[in-house]
Every structure is written in C-alpha cells, then in structure tokens.
Amino acid sequence: MTSLALIEAAAARLEGHTRRTPLLEAPLLNRLAGRRVLVKAECLQVTGSFKARGGWSAVSSLPAGARGVLAMSSGNHAQGVAWAAAAHGLAAVIVMPSDAPAVKIANTRAYGAEVVTYDRLCDDRDALAAGLAADRGLVLIPPFDHAQVIAGQGTTGLEIAEQAAEAGVTRAAVLVPCGGGGLAAGIALALEARAPGLRLQTVEPVGFDDMARSLASGQPQRNATAGGSVCDAILTPTPGKLTLPVLQRLAGPGLTVTDAQALQAVALAFTHLRLVAEPGGAVALAAALATPDLPDAVICVVSGGNVDPSLFAQTLAA
C-alpha cells in the first residue's frame, strides 16, 4: 500500500528528473470564478503531464535484471513510462487505444516505445496486455492501480502542500482530474500528512463519473461506455482497487463537468495563464469556474497538456 514514506522515497528518486511545477494565479481568472483559484500546472511537467512522476517512480523501483516494461494508456501514462524506461535502458511496449490523439501516439513512439493499438469499444485491453507481458517477459506497470505509481503521483501533493503554505492558503478545496484515481489518491495521502486543511475532490466528465458515483454509493461503479468524451485522458471504466479506499477515506464528494465546460477551461487556461492544457487535464479548472458551492480558495490541478493541435486551435477560435 502507498504511504507517506513511499511518497517521500519516490520524491527522492524523482529529484533531478522531474520538475517542481508552479502554482499559478491570475487576477482575472479569480474574478471569473468569484474566488481565489490557484492552478498547479502539471501540464508543464516532463512529457507534458503528471504521469512522468508515476512512470519514473515505478520504473526506478524495478528489481535489477528487469527486461522491460509494458503499460496500458491513452497517452499520458504511455509517454511517462516510455520516457522513464528509455532513461533506464529498458524496452517499453505500450498498449494504446486506436482513437488516442495522434500527438500522444507519436510522442510515445518518439520516446522509443513500441505501440500496440486496440479498439477501446470492442477489444479486451487487459487480456491483450497480459498476453504481451507474458510472451515477452515484461513487467506490467498499470496506469493507476500500482503502489509505486500512486507514490510518484503523490509527490504532486507534497509540492501543493509547500506551495499553498507559501501562498498563504491553509484551507482550500483541491480539485483533481480523475480517471482511475492514481493522482487523486496520491495527492490525498500527501495532503493528509502535510496540509490537512486542504480537502481533495475528484473531477470527471459527465457520463464518465464512476469515481463520483462510487464515492457516493460506497461501492465501485462502472461507466456505461468506454468512449465518447473529448476528455480522453481520464476515461476509465471503474475506480482502482487501491485508489478507491484511499479516496473514500480522504476525499469529498466528486464533481462533474461537461465537455463544453472542459473546452472552455482549456481556452481560459491559455488566455489567463498562457498554459496549454488538454481537455481531460482541464476539468478541475472547469469545476473551479462552474461549481458554486466551493470554498473561497480552490487549488486545481491542470494535469496534462498533450492536446491535439487541431483541437487546441479550434477551441481557442471558438
């Protein structure tokens, strides 16, 4: 199980390899939200998303003699693992949905990984990945349900705790984009120890709110479909077995936003902060702007910036 000690150990291994991303604030964005909004810019992280943290944490903790790694991802975990594997001299095979943004597939290959695609509406991704791992002797690194991956993502929470204190924020809602819950669980564990006045809430797209429904019901819930939102980075079928118990204990109610709200947040992140965000990475900012019942201070994680260039251009022009 992931613990503060595991997160701190991951932080030590990540030092010099990943970035301490900034916590940004813009007066005009605060005015739009009607509250203080601080943005943790993980879109500026190595490989363009927070997933570099978990990828490096997991790969750097492998036992000596590992032949290579295998990951399943729509793109951000793919790039994080591929980058970390290359830096450690290991082979990487990444199983990706065929409808993943082309920029994510191209970047994953550019980091030296072999990409194997599948149809997310028809194919059994887990069976495909398990077969490849067994045939080639690769270590599977799941996108969120893995103690070392969660620990790596938790280093984001250590930084938020420090940066919020520097900004004079001791009580706030911390809004986090959520797929399987690895980032949210890691941050929640770090905040529990380092900044207990900061309470985490997950944010998901409408129609893909399995975590919010799971937190409300107390039981794991599944989404009715695997695709159909512009927020591709956070479309997972059900919460993780490791992440859900952490969030049941530490998180507040889950929030949801529409695709239109996510795209508006992409545009506003660029307009006011000059950040390039992907839709799934911008849902927490969207919730900070659209949800009335939030504290006077909100910290939101912009978790990734690997947006398709044509979509980004269309969003800014809208």
C-alpha positions as CSV (number, residue, x, y, z in Angstrom):
1,M,0.0,0.0,0.0
2,T,1.1,3.5,-0.7
3,S,2.1,5.6,2.3
4,L,3.7,8.9,3.1
5,A,7.0,7.1,3.4
6,L,6.6,5.6,0.0
7,I,5.7,9.0,-1.5
8,E,8.8,10.7,0.2
9,A,11.0,7.9,-1.2
10,A,9.6,8.4,-4.7
11,A,10.3,12.2,-4.3
12,A,13.9,11.4,-3.6
13,R,14.2,9.2,-6.7
14,L,12.4,11.8,-8.9
15,E,14.7,14.7,-7.8
16,G,16.7,15.9,-10.8
17,H,14.5,14.1,-13.3
18,T,11.0,15.6,-12.9
19,R,10.0,19.3,-12.4
20,R,8.6,21.1,-9.4
21,T,5.8,22.6,-11.4
22,P,4.5,26.1,-10.4
23,L,1.3,27.0,-8.6
24,L,-0.1,29.9,-10.7
25,E,-2.7,32.5,-10.1
26,A,-4.3,35.1,-12.3
27,P,-6.5,38.0,-11.0
28,L,-8.9,37.9,-14.0
29,L,-9.4,34.2,-13.5
30,N,-10.1,34.8,-9.9
31,R,-12.7,37.4,-10.9
32,L,-14.4,34.9,-13.3
33,A,-14.5,32.2,-10.6
34,G,-15.6,34.5,-7.8
35,R,-13.0,33.0,-5.6
36,R,-9.2,32.6,-5.4
37,V,-8.1,30.0,-7.9
38,L,-4.6,28.6,-7.8
39,V,-3.5,26.3,-10.6
40,K,-0.9,23.5,-10.2
41,A,0.5,23.4,-13.7
42,E,1.3,19.7,-14.3
43,C,0.9,20.4,-18.0
44,L,4.5,21.8,-17.7
45,Q,5.8,18.5,-16.3
46,V,8.3,16.4,-18.3
47,T,6.4,14.5,-21.1
48,G,3.5,17.1,-20.7
49,S,1.7,15.5,-17.8
50,F,1.9,14.4,-14.1
51,K,2.2,10.8,-15.4
52,A,6.0,11.3,-15.7
53,R,6.1,11.2,-11.9
54,G,4.4,7.8,-11.6
55,G,6.3,6.4,-14.6
56,W,9.7,7.3,-13.1
57,S,8.7,6.1,-9.6
58,A,7.6,2.7,-10.9
59,V,10.5,2.1,-13.4
60,S,13.1,3.3,-10.9
61,S,11.9,0.8,-8.3
62,L,12.1,-2.2,-10.6
63,P,14.4,-5.0,-9.4
64,A,17.8,-5.4,-11.2
65,G,17.5,-7.7,-14.2
66,A,14.1,-6.5,-15.4
67,R,14.0,-7.0,-19.2
68,G,11.4,-4.3,-20.0
69,V,8.0,-2.8,-19.1
70,L,4.5,-2.8,-20.5
71,A,1.9,-0.2,-19.9
72,M,-1.7,0.5,-21.0
73,S,-2.7,4.1,-21.6
74,S,-4.5,6.5,-23.9
75,G,-1.3,8.6,-24.0
76,N,-0.1,10.3,-20.9
77,H,0.9,7.2,-18.8
78,A,2.2,5.8,-22.1
79,Q,4.7,8.7,-22.5
80,G,5.6,8.8,-18.8
81,V,6.5,5.1,-18.8
82,A,8.2,5.2,-22.2
83,W,10.4,8.2,-21.2
84,A,11.3,6.6,-17.8
85,A,12.1,3.2,-19.5
86,A,14.3,4.8,-22.1
87,A,16.2,6.7,-19.4
88,H,16.8,3.4,-17.5
89,G,17.8,1.5,-20.7
90,L,14.7,-0.7,-20.7
91,A,12.4,-1.8,-23.5
92,A,8.9,-0.5,-23.4
93,V,5.7,-1.8,-25.0
94,I,2.6,0.4,-24.7
95,V,-0.9,-0.7,-25.4
96,M,-2.9,2.3,-26.6
97,P,-6.5,2.8,-27.9
98,S,-6.5,3.4,-31.7
99,D,-8.6,6.6,-31.2
100,A,-6.0,8.2,-28.8
101,P,-4.8,11.6,-30.0
102,A,-2.3,11.2,-32.8
103,V,0.2,13.5,-30.9
104,K,0.2,11.1,-27.9
105,I,0.8,8.1,-30.1
106,A,3.6,9.9,-32.0
107,N,5.3,11.1,-28.8
108,T,5.1,7.7,-27.2
109,R,6.9,6.2,-30.2
110,A,9.4,9.1,-30.2
111,Y,10.4,8.1,-26.6
112,G,11.4,4.7,-28.1
113,A,8.4,2.6,-27.1
114,E,6.7,0.0,-29.3
115,V,3.0,1.0,-29.6
116,V,0.3,-1.7,-29.9
117,T,-3.2,-0.3,-30.6
118,Y,-6.6,-1.7,-29.8
119,D,-10.3,-0.7,-30.3
120,R,-11.5,0.5,-26.9
121,L,-15.1,-0.2,-27.8
122,C,-14.5,-3.9,-28.8
123,D,-11.2,-5.3,-27.7
124,D,-10.2,-6.7,-24.3
125,R,-7.3,-4.4,-23.4
126,D,-6.4,-6.2,-20.2
127,A,-6.2,-9.6,-21.9
128,L,-4.1,-8.1,-24.8
129,A,-1.7,-6.5,-22.4
130,A,-1.4,-9.6,-20.1
131,G,-0.6,-11.8,-23.2
132,L,2.1,-9.4,-24.4
133,A,3.7,-9.2,-21.0
134,A,3.8,-12.9,-20.5
135,D,5.1,-13.6,-24.0
136,R,7.9,-11.1,-23.8
137,G,8.8,-11.3,-20.1
138,L,7.8,-7.7,-19.4
139,V,6.8,-6.1,-16.1
140,L,3.3,-4.6,-16.3
141,I,3.0,-1.0,-14.9
142,P,-0.7,-0.2,-14.6
143,P,-1.8,3.4,-15.2
144,F,-3.1,3.9,-11.6
145,D,-3.6,0.8,-9.5
146,H,0.0,0.4,-8.5
147,A,1.6,1.4,-5.2
148,Q,4.7,3.0,-6.8
149,V,2.7,4.8,-9.5
150,I,0.4,6.3,-6.8
151,A,3.5,7.2,-4.8
152,G,5.0,9.0,-7.7
153,Q,1.8,10.9,-8.4
154,G,1.7,11.7,-4.6
155,T,4.8,13.9,-5.0
156,T,2.5,16.4,-6.6
157,G,0.7,16.6,-3.3
158,L,3.9,17.3,-1.4
159,E,4.6,20.2,-3.7
160,I,1.0,21.5,-3.4
161,A,1.3,21.5,0.4
162,E,4.5,23.5,0.3
163,Q,3.3,26.0,-2.4
164,A,-0.1,26.6,-0.8
165,A,1.6,27.5,2.5
166,E,3.9,29.9,0.6
167,A,0.8,31.5,-0.9
168,G,-0.8,31.8,2.5
169,V,-3.5,29.2,1.8
170,T,-4.2,26.8,4.7
171,R,-7.8,25.9,3.9
172,A,-9.0,25.1,0.4
173,A,-10.6,22.6,-1.9
174,V,-8.1,20.8,-4.0
175,L,-9.7,19.7,-7.3
176,V,-8.1,16.9,-9.2
177,P,-8.9,15.4,-12.6
178,C,-9.7,11.8,-12.1
179,G,-9.7,8.7,-14.2
180,G,-8.8,5.6,-12.1
181,G,-7.8,7.8,-9.2
182,G,-4.0,7.4,-9.0
183,L,-3.2,11.1,-9.0
184,A,-6.1,11.9,-6.6
185,A,-5.2,9.1,-4.2
186,G,-1.5,10.1,-4.1
187,I,-2.3,13.8,-3.6
188,A,-4.8,12.9,-0.9
189,L,-2.3,10.9,1.1
190,A,0.3,13.6,0.9
191,L,-2.1,16.3,2.0
192,E,-3.4,14.2,4.9
193,A,0.1,14.4,6.4
194,R,1.4,17.7,5.2
195,A,-1.7,20.0,4.7
196,P,-4.8,18.6,6.5
197,G,-6.7,21.9,5.9
198,L,-6.7,21.1,2.1
199,R,-9.5,18.8,1.2
200,L,-9.4,16.9,-2.1
201,Q,-12.3,16.4,-4.5
202,T,-12.2,14.5,-7.8
203,V,-13.5,15.9,-11.1
204,E,-14.7,13.8,-14.0
205,P,-16.6,14.3,-17.3
206,V,-20.4,14.0,-17.2
207,G,-21.3,10.4,-18.1
208,F,-17.9,9.1,-17.0
209,D,-18.2,9.8,-13.3
210,D,-17.6,6.3,-12.0
211,M,-15.4,7.7,-9.1
212,A,-18.0,10.2,-8.0
213,R,-20.8,7.6,-8.1
214,S,-18.5,5.1,-6.2
215,L,-17.8,7.7,-3.5
216,A,-21.5,8.5,-3.2
217,S,-22.6,4.9,-3.0
218,G,-19.7,3.3,-1.1
219,Q,-19.4,0.6,-3.8
220,P,-17.3,0.5,-7.0
221,Q,-19.4,1.7,-10.0
222,R,-18.7,1.3,-13.7
223,N,-19.3,3.6,-16.7
224,A,-21.8,2.5,-19.2
225,T,-19.5,3.1,-22.2
226,A,-15.7,3.3,-22.7
227,G,-15.6,6.3,-25.0
228,G,-17.5,9.3,-26.2
229,S,-15.9,12.3,-24.4
230,V,-13.3,14.8,-25.5
231,C,-11.6,14.2,-22.2
232,D,-9.8,11.0,-23.4
233,A,-7.1,11.2,-20.8
234,I,-9.4,10.4,-17.9
235,L,-11.8,7.8,-19.4
236,T,-11.5,4.7,-17.3
237,P,-14.2,2.1,-16.8
238,T,-14.1,1.9,-13.0
239,P,-12.0,3.1,-10.0
240,G,-8.9,1.3,-8.9
241,K,-9.0,-1.3,-6.2
242,L,-6.1,0.6,-4.4
243,T,-7.3,4.1,-5.1
244,L,-11.0,3.9,-4.2
245,P,-10.4,3.1,-0.5
246,V,-8.0,6.0,-0.1
247,L,-10.5,8.4,-1.7
248,Q,-13.4,7.0,0.3
249,R,-11.5,7.9,3.4
250,L,-9.9,11.2,2.4
251,A,-11.9,12.8,-0.4
252,G,-15.0,15.0,-0.5
253,P,-17.9,14.5,-3.0
254,G,-16.9,14.0,-6.6
255,L,-17.7,16.7,-9.1
256,T,-18.5,16.6,-12.8
257,V,-18.2,18.9,-15.8
258,T,-19.4,18.8,-19.4
259,D,-17.1,18.6,-22.4
260,A,-18.1,22.2,-23.3
261,Q,-17.0,23.3,-19.8
262,A,-13.7,21.4,-20.1
263,L,-13.0,23.0,-23.5
264,Q,-13.9,26.5,-22.1
265,A,-11.3,25.8,-19.3
266,V,-8.7,24.9,-22.0
267,A,-9.3,28.3,-23.6
268,L,-9.3,30.2,-20.3
269,A,-6.1,28.5,-19.1
270,F,-4.4,29.8,-22.2
271,T,-5.9,33.2,-22.1
272,H,-5.1,34.0,-18.4
273,L,-2.2,31.7,-17.6
274,R,-0.7,31.0,-21.0
275,L,-0.9,27.3,-20.3
276,V,-1.6,24.7,-22.9
277,A,-4.0,22.2,-21.4
278,E,-5.8,19.1,-22.8
279,P,-9.5,18.8,-22.1
280,G,-9.2,15.9,-19.6
281,G,-6.4,17.9,-17.8
282,A,-8.5,21.0,-17.6
283,V,-11.6,19.5,-15.9
284,A,-10.6,20.6,-12.4
285,L,-10.2,24.2,-13.6
286,A,-13.6,23.9,-15.3
287,A,-15.1,22.8,-12.0
288,A,-13.5,25.7,-10.1
289,L,-15.2,28.1,-12.6
290,A,-18.6,26.3,-12.8
291,T,-19.3,25.0,-9.3
292,P,-21.0,27.5,-7.0
293,D,-20.6,25.6,-3.7
294,L,-16.9,25.7,-3.2
295,P,-14.6,27.5,-0.6
296,D,-13.1,30.9,-1.1
297,A,-9.9,29.3,-2.1
298,V,-9.6,26.5,-4.6
299,I,-6.4,24.7,-5.8
300,C,-6.9,22.9,-9.1
301,V,-4.5,20.6,-10.9
302,V,-4.2,21.0,-14.6
303,S,-2.9,17.5,-15.1
304,G,-1.8,17.4,-18.7
305,G,-1.1,19.5,-21.8
306,N,-0.9,16.8,-24.6
307,V,-3.7,18.2,-26.6
308,D,-4.2,17.6,-30.3
309,P,-3.0,20.8,-32.1
310,S,-6.1,21.0,-34.3
311,L,-8.5,20.6,-31.4
312,F,-6.5,23.3,-29.4
313,A,-6.7,25.7,-32.3
314,Q,-10.4,25.1,-32.8
315,T,-11.0,25.6,-29.0
316,L,-9.2,28.9,-29.0
317,A,-11.0,30.1,-32.1
318,A,-14.5,29.2,-30.8
